[in-house]
Amino acid sequence: MGHHPCGNCNICPLTKASHQITIKPGDTWHQRIHTNCNTKNCVYLMTCPCDLRHVGLTTRSVKLRINEHWSTIRCKRSATKLTNHFHTMKHGPDDLRWTIIEAFGGITPKSLLIKEHRWIHRLSTGQTGLNDEILWSSMH
């Protein structure tokens, strides 16, 4: 159980192997299945050296999505809260750490978006983390 690097890709060094995620002191989420860099249809968690967090989702292989984040940080191409923080704090792309929170088989994109929004809320990554604010109107 838990998230582990696949051992065969360029983002494995950025992977944070884990069996559980601390929500807040005294509240822990235990990962229920085995995931790795090739997992699809998942909600993932990224952490910077300041311990600020960002929640994201992907229907593709998570290594493709994390590679995109890594590239935008490296090339300074994006104006998201995540990339702005990395640039402002002078974190490099190799300072990024990530793990999968949950993975799902046969989930619709809208259901995956709802799962991501719930994790953003549960981890408070919109207010005190690196997610842009949630547009609840996107849920309709």
TACORBEL-V792677 format. One record per residue. N is the residue number from 0. OMEGA is omega in radians with two decimals (NA if undefined). Layout:
n:N omega:OMEGA
n:N omega:OMEGA
This chain:
n:0 omega:3.08
n:1 omega:-3.11
n:2 omega:-3.14
n:3 omega:3.07
n:4 omega:3.10
n:5 omega:3.14
n:6 omega:-3.02
n:7 omega:3.13
n:8 omega:-3.06
n:9 omega:3.11
n:10 omega:3.10
n:11 omega:3.13
n:12 omega:3.13
n:13 omega:-3.06
n:14 omega:3.05
n:15 omega:3.11
n:16 omega:-3.10
n:17 omega:3.03
n:18 omega:-3.13
n:19 omega:3.13
n:20 omega:3.08
n:21 omega:3.09
n:22 omega:3.04
n:23 omega:-3.13
n:24 omega:3.14
n:25 omega:-3.13
n:26 omega:-3.07
n:27 omega:3.06
n:28 omega:3.11
n:29 omega:3.13
n:30 omega:-2.93
n:31 omega:-3.13
n:32 omega:3.08
n:33 omega:3.10
n:34 omega:3.04
n:35 omega:-3.06
n:36 omega:-3.11
n:37 omega:-3.11
n:38 omega:3.10
n:39 omega:3.10
n:40 omega:-3.05
n:41 omega:2.98
n:42 omega:-3.08
n:43 omega:-3.14
n:44 omega:3.07
n:45 omega:-3.11
n:46 omega:3.07
n:47 omega:3.12
n:48 omega:3.10
n:49 omega:-3.06
n:50 omega:2.99
n:51 omega:-3.02
n:52 omega:3.10
n:53 omega:3.09
n:54 omega:3.10
n:55 omega:3.10
n:56 omega:2.99
n:57 omega:3.00
n:58 omega:3.12
n:59 omega:3.02
n:60 omega:-3.08
n:61 omega:3.12
n:62 omega:3.07
n:63 omega:-3.12
n:64 omega:3.13
n:65 omega:3.06
n:66 omega:3.10
n:67 omega:3.08
n:68 omega:-3.13
n:69 omega:-3.11
n:70 omega:-3.14
n:71 omega:3.07
n:72 omega:-3.12
n:73 omega:-3.05
n:74 omega:3.14
n:75 omega:-3.04
n:76 omega:-2.97
n:77 omega:3.13
n:78 omega:3.09
n:79 omega:3.10
n:80 omega:3.13
n:81 omega:-3.08
n:82 omega:3.09
n:83 omega:3.11
n:84 omega:-3.14
n:85 omega:3.14
n:86 omega:-3.12
n:87 omega:-3.08
n:88 omega:3.12
n:89 omega:2.98
n:90 omega:3.05
n:91 omega:3.14
n:92 omega:3.13
n:93 omega:3.05
n:94 omega:-3.13
n:95 omega:3.03
n:96 omega:-3.08
n:97 omega:3.05
n:98 omega:3.08
n:99 omega:3.09
n:100 omega:-3.10
n:101 omega:3.03
n:102 omega:-3.02
n:103 omega:3.00
n:104 omega:3.04
n:105 omega:3.13
n:106 omega:3.10
n:107 omega:3.10
n:108 omega:3.13
n:109 omega:3.11
n:110 omega:3.09
n:111 omega:3.09
n:112 omega:3.10
n:113 omega:3.10
n:114 omega:3.12
n:115 omega:-3.13
n:116 omega:3.09
n:117 omega:3.12
n:118 omega:3.07
n:119 omega:3.12
n:120 omega:-3.08
n:121 omega:-3.13
n:122 omega:-3.14
n:123 omega:-3.10
n:124 omega:3.04
n:125 omega:-3.11
n:126 omega:-3.01
n:127 omega:-3.12
n:128 omega:-2.99
n:129 omega:3.03
n:130 omega:2.96
n:131 omega:-3.11
n:132 omega:3.14
n:133 omega:3.03
n:134 omega:-3.07
n:135 omega:3.10
n:136 omega:3.12
n:137 omega:-3.11
n:138 omega:-3.10
n:139 omega:NA
